Amino acid sequence: MLYLIGLGLNEKGISKQGLELVSRCKRVYLESYTVDFPYNKIQLEEQIGKKIISANREKVEGLTIVDEAKKMDVALLIYGSPLVATTHISLIQEAKDLGIKYKFIQSASIFDAVAETGLQFYKFGKTASMPEWNAMQSFRPMSFMEIIKENQSINAHSLILVDIGLDFQDALKQLKESAQEHEIKLKKIVVCQSLGTKNSKIFYKTMEELGEFTGVRKPYCLIIPSSKLHHVEMQSLEWFR
């Protein structure tokens, strides 16, 4: 049987049900290529009481984990919620096609945690992903700005998920250049650092003010608030100035 188990946002975020299911599994994998973890593998192993095998993109997308689930109980541990990434949904579809039993265990994710900013959850538009640019290969994708532009047209907030490994100041530079290219004016933005952990912090500042920040820790995400904020949202954001 195949189990996709959400880990939540910190090393103690896995649910009681998730722990019970992990204890049954002969093999436990950790999906390790979509997030900068706020804790290490040893801390997680101590929490669940089992050895963990790191699974890179090739391992997960190669669907060998599904093949193993034909013969034994296998768990794939996923930071946050287990079915946000399309790759994880593909695992479920493959299991269905092969007649393999599966179960997924939900948990808290960044999509829940951003409510800490005070921005109303139902006012968020499409989520954008910012990939890391590669200057050597002239790889500078800016398509995420089209999503932000679309969200702004309907007065929706934009959540930007930042590529794994991308340092904050580099992400800020990419955001500035992409906004200029698309003729979008960015005023104040929200930075969410390590939400759900002991290092959780929220900043609400101008692009210029954020340019002086050097200590934003991973994982982090960015939010471009709508230009039309409810007065409760405005009051909440002012706490993070």
Phi, psi and omega in degrees: 000147181252129177242126171253114191239121177286139183263353186074205190251352175220176187294346178253013186278346180295140183285166176299319178298319178299318178297319180297319181289321178300323182296337180277340191278140177279335180224132182234119179254153174239117177291117194240014187242004183247358184209149169274104186293140176276007177211170182256171184296326180296318178299320180290320178298321178295325182288318184266347177073028180215155174287143183240141176254123178290134180243115179277182182301317181299319181294315183287311183288340177286350175065017178292334178297322178295319178300319180295329182290351174291329189254340186206169174282124183233135178245138170244114180273132186230128180299136181076228181265142190284343188244022178284315181282140181296332178300321182289326175294324178298326177297318179295317180297320178295319178298319177300313182299326183267001180071026180266132179292146181213161176207140175238144183244116182287160176203177179293151179217178179300332181292333173278316191293333182296345176296342176299337180290341185091354175287136185288127189300321184288353179264005175279140176266211179295145176277138179249147176246129179259108177281158178282133178282152176238101184297326183295327182255010182053037180266101185228065181294134181234015185298337179297335179289334176295324177292317178298318179298318179295318178297319180296329181293339179245018178057043179252152175285151179242118173268126180247117175270126187266138182304143179302135178089349184278116180292154188300312183295327176292320177296320180296320178296316178298320180296315180300310184294322179292321179295319178296319180298325182262007178056046177249128179269123178253125180261259178266142176232165180252133175245125179249117182252124170048046181300142180085003180238175179291344179262016182297131176212149176231130178242141176229101188213168176287164178300322180294317179295320181292336179297342180266355181280134178235351189248022178290126185266152175272149357280152178216162175220167182241149175229128172262106182291154174297152177288344178249099182258141171294150184299330177291322176297315180300316180296319180296315182296327181298334177296335185260009177291000000 
